[in-house]
């Protein structure tokens, strides 16, 4: 250190001499250069800092947060199949046949008189929600009911259906029960704007529009092979049933494929 300071001082001396200033005392300059670094040294010897020892860190226990319970849970594809299938199956029995989507099921229920047989064509169970709604629908994608009745008098479908409606109205009135679902006035007259005629699969059909409270119930009556056949489906409104249009199309498809055996 002393030699380095000395060399620096020697290198500066000629420059100072050339400037015309008095020549500095070399010894005093060297002593000052030596004293400067010495005075900068710390007076106390620093103690070495011991290395930090790692202490075990306690892992905080995570408090489980309750999951929200939304009104609608996004179902998996297995839970919500497509409402209808492209392929069709054929039902044959009860002296008639019809086709229905392959992913639907057909159930035979116990009939209650005067019904002689009752079949339900039930679509797959779905879970859907309208895009702008906070509610969802969980249930069959569609359902069509087929009932048969005896027709010993051999009446045509319209005559039989009109007699059947008025008979139900009289029975409800005698028992002091509501007949609001029937298209009949208080005077016992069928409301003609709630009934009509059409052709289904080449067969003449008489249709009736029953009141279903939150939906309209349509029944189609046709006759063949000594029996009356009734096909029923609920015509839901789109505000209450997001699959309303699909239900109409599928039920129309099934009814359109209906065939009477022997015809």
C-alpha positions in Angstrom: 0.0 0.0 0.0 2.8 2.4 0.9 4.7 1.7 -2.3 1.5 2.3 -4.4 0.8 5.7 -2.7 4.3 6.6 -3.2 4.3 5.9 -6.9 1.2 7.9 -7.3 2.7 10.9 -5.6 5.8 10.7 -7.7 3.8 10.7 -10.9 2.0 13.9 -9.9 5.1 15.8 -8.9 6.3 16.8 -12.3 2.9 18.1 -13.3 2.8 20.2 -10.2 6.3 21.5 -10.9 5.4 22.5 -14.4 2.5 24.5 -13.2 4.8 26.9 -11.3 3.5 26.1 -7.9 5.8 25.4 -4.9 7.1 21.8 -4.7 5.2 20.0 -2.0 7.0 18.3 0.9 7.3 14.7 -0.3 7.6 13.3 3.2 4.6 15.1 4.5 2.6 14.1 1.5 3.6 10.4 1.9 2.7 10.5 5.6 -0.7 12.1 4.9 -1.3 9.4 2.2 -0.4 6.7 4.7 -2.5 8.2 7.5 -5.6 8.5 5.3 -6.3 4.8 4.8 -5.3 4.0 8.4 -7.9 6.4 9.8 -10.5 4.8 7.6 -9.9 1.4 9.2 -12.6 0.5 11.8 -11.4 0.6 15.3 -13.3 -2.5 16.5 -12.8 -5.9 15.0 -16.2 -7.0 13.5 -17.5 -10.3 14.9 -18.3 -12.9 12.3 -22.0 -13.4 11.8 -23.0 -17.0 12.5 -24.6 -18.8 9.6 -28.4 -18.8 9.7 -29.8 -22.0 10.9 -33.0 -23.3 9.1 -35.9 -23.7 11.4 -38.8 -26.0 10.5 -41.6 -23.9 9.0 -45.1 -24.9 10.2 -47.4 -25.4 7.2 -50.7 -23.7 7.8 -53.8 -25.8 7.6 -56.0 -24.8 4.7 -59.5 -24.1 5.8 -61.9 -25.6 3.3 -64.2 -23.0 1.8 -67.8 -24.0 1.2 -68.6 -24.5 -2.4 -71.6 -22.5 -3.8 -74.8 -24.3 -4.5 -75.9 -22.9 -7.8 -79.5 -23.6 -9.0 -78.1 -25.3 -12.1 -75.2 -27.8 -12.4 -73.6 -28.3 -15.8 -74.4 -32.0 -16.4 -72.0 -34.4 -18.1 -72.7 -35.7 -21.6 -73.7 -39.0 -20.1 -76.3 -37.2 -17.9 -77.7 -35.2 -20.8 -77.9 -37.2 -24.0 -79.2 -35.6 -27.2 -83.0 -35.2 -27.0 -83.6 -37.4 -30.0 -81.7 -40.0 -32.1 -81.3 -40.0 -35.8 -82.1 -43.7 -36.1 -85.6 -45.1 -35.3 -87.0 -48.2 -33.8 -90.3 -49.8 -34.6 -93.0 -50.8 -32.1 -95.4 -53.5 -33.1 -98.3 -54.6 -30.9 -101.9 -53.9 -29.9 -102.8 -54.2 -33.6 -100.8 -51.2 -34.6 -97.3 -50.1 -35.1 -95.2 -46.8 -35.0 -91.6 -45.7 -35.1 -89.8 -43.7 -32.4 -86.3 -42.4 -31.8 -83.8 -45.2 -30.8 -82.8 -43.5 -27.6 -86.3 -43.4 -26.2 -88.0 -46.2 -24.2 -91.5 -47.7 -24.5 -93.3 -48.6 -21.3 -96.5 -50.5 -20.9 -98.6 -49.2 -17.9 -101.5 -50.9 -16.2 -104.6 -49.6 -17.8 -107.7 -48.4 -15.9 -111.2 -48.9 -17.4 -112.3 -47.9 -19.8 -108.8 -47.9 -21.1 -107.8 -51.3 -22.4 -104.0 -50.7 -22.9 -101.7 -47.8 -22.2 -98.2 -47.2 -23.7 -95.8 -44.3 -22.9 -93.0 -43.4 -25.3 -90.5 -41.6 -23.1 -87.5 -39.7 -24.3 -84.1 -39.7 -22.6 -83.7 -37.8 -19.3 -82.1 -34.5 -20.0 -81.0 -31.5 -18.0 -81.2 -28.2 -19.9 -81.3 -24.5 -19.0 -82.3 -21.6 -21.3 -79.4 -19.3 -21.9 -80.9 -16.3 -20.2 -82.7 -18.0 -17.3 -81.8 -18.9 -13.8 -83.8 -22.1 -13.8 -83.4 -25.5 -15.5 -85.5 -28.4 -16.6 -84.6 -31.9 -15.6 -86.8 -34.7 -16.9 -87.8 -36.6 -20.0 -87.1 -34.8 -23.3 -90.6 -35.7 -24.5 -93.4 -38.1 -23.8 -96.2 -39.5 -26.0 -99.1 -41.5 -24.5 -101.0 -44.1 -26.5 -104.3 -45.5 -25.1 -106.8 -47.9 -26.6 -110.5 -48.3 -25.9 -113.1 -50.8 -27.0 -115.4 -49.8 -29.7 -118.2 -52.4 -29.7 -120.6 -50.2 -31.6 -118.1 -49.6 -34.4 -118.3 -45.8 -34.3 -116.1 -43.6 -36.3 -113.4 -41.7 -34.4 -115.2 -38.3 -34.3 -118.5 -39.8 -33.1 -116.8 -41.8 -30.4 -114.6 -38.9 -29.2 -117.6 -36.5 -28.9 -119.6 -39.1 -26.9 -116.6 -39.7 -24.7 -116.0 -36.1 -23.9 -119.7 -35.4 -23.1 -119.8 -38.5 -20.9 -116.8 -37.3 -18.9 -118.4 -33.9 -18.5 -121.6 -35.3 -17.2 -119.8 -37.6 -14.7 -117.7 -34.7 -13.4 -120.8 -32.5 -13.0 -122.7 -35.2 -11.1 -119.8 -35.7 -8.8 -119.4 -32.0 -8.3 -115.9 -32.2 -9.8 -114.1 -29.7 -12.0 -114.4 -30.3 -15.8 -112.2 -27.3 -16.7 -109.8 -29.5 -18.7 -112.7 -30.5 -21.1 -113.6 -28.4 -24.1 -117.2 -28.2 -23.0 -119.3 -25.1 -21.9 -121.4 -24.9 -18.8 -124.4 -25.7 -20.9 -122.8 -29.0 -22.0 -121.9 -28.0 -25.5 -118.5 -28.9 -27.1 -116.5 -25.9 -28.0 -116.0 -26.3 -31.7 -112.9 -24.2 -31.8 -111.2 -26.8 -29.6 -111.9 -29.8 -31.9 -111.2 -30.6 -35.5 -110.4 -33.1 -38.2 -107.2 -34.0 -39.9 -105.4 -36.9 -41.6 -102.6 -38.8 -39.9 -100.6 -41.4 -41.9 -103.4 -41.6 -44.4 -106.0 -42.2 -41.6 -108.9 -39.8 -40.8 -108.3 -38.4 -37.3 -110.4 -36.4 -34.9 -108.3 -34.1 -32.6 -109.3 -32.5 -29.3 -107.5 -29.7 -27.5 -107.8 -30.2 -23.7 -106.8 -27.5 -21.2 -103.7 -28.6 -19.3 -103.3 -25.6 -16.9 -99.7 -24.7 -17.8 -99.9 -26.4 -21.2 -102.3 -27.5 -23.9 -103.0 -31.2 -24.2 -103.7 -32.5 -27.7 -105.4 -35.9 -28.3 -105.8 -37.6 -31.6 -108.4 -40.2 -32.1 -108.6 -42.8 -34.8 -110.4 -46.1 -35.2 -109.4 -49.5 -36.5 -109.5 -53.2 -35.9 -112.5 -52.8 -33.5 -110.9 -50.3 -31.2 -110.3 -46.6 -30.7 -106.8 -45.4 -30.4 -105.9 -42.1 -28.6 -102.6 -40.4 -29.0 -101.8 -37.7 -26.4 -99.0 -35.2 -25.9 -98.6 -32.0 -24.0 -97.9 -28.9 -26.1 -95.8 -26.9 -23.7 -95.0 -23.2 -24.1 -91.4 -22.2 -24.7 -91.3 -19.9 -21.7 -91.9 -23.0 -19.4 -90.2 -25.7 -21.4 -87.0 -25.1 -23.4 -87.6 -28.3 -25.4 -91.1 -27.3 -26.4 -90.3 -27.2 -30.2 -88.3 -30.4 -30.0 -91.2 -32.1 -28.3 -93.6 -31.0 -31.0 -91.4 -32.3 -33.7 -90.7 -35.7 -32.1 -94.3 -36.3 -31.3 -95.3 -35.3 -34.8 -92.8 -37.8 -36.1 -94.1 -40.6 -34.0 -97.7 -39.9 -34.9 -96.9 -39.5 -38.6 -95.5 -43.1 -38.6 -98.5 -44.6 -36.9 -100.0 -47.6 -38.8 -102.9 -49.8 -38.2 -102.3 -53.5 -38.9 -104.3 -54.8 -41.8 -104.4 -51.3 -43.5 
